[in-house]
Amino acid sequence: MLMMFPAFSFGQEYSSMPAEVQSKMNLNKSEGKELLYGVETVFSITLSNVSAANVQALTNLIAADAGVRSFTISSDYKSMNAICKAFVQIEDMKKHIGNVNGEIDQYTQLYRLEH
C-alpha cells in the first residue's frame, strides 16, 4: 500500500523558530491538536517581472488561496508581504508568482503566533 504525506520538513526550521512558537507547537502536540494550530507565517518577498500588466492576475491568484490571510504588493510591484497559515510554504508563493511570469528574487519567512 502506497501512502503519501505532505512534504513538510520542519526539523531544521523548528530549531530556528522563536521560543514561543516552539512552545505552542509542543503544547499542540501534547493536546493532540494539529501541530501548527495557532501559528502563522509571514513572508517578505522581493519580486521581479511583476508589472501593471500582470499584477491584477497575481492579486486574484493570491486572494483565492485559502492559506493566505492577507497580503500587500508595493506600488512599484517590486515587493510583497503576506501573512499566511503556517502550512503555506515559499513554494506555494513561487507557484502563484510564476503563474504570471513573475519571479522571487529574495524572501524571508518568519513563524509567529497568530494575531
ABEGO torsion letter per residue (X at the ends): XBBBBBBBBAAAAAAABBAAAAAAAAAAAAAGBBAABGBBBBBBBBBBGBBAAAAAAAAAAAAABAABABBBBBAAGABBBBBBBAABBAAAAAAAAAAAGBBBABBBBBBBBBX
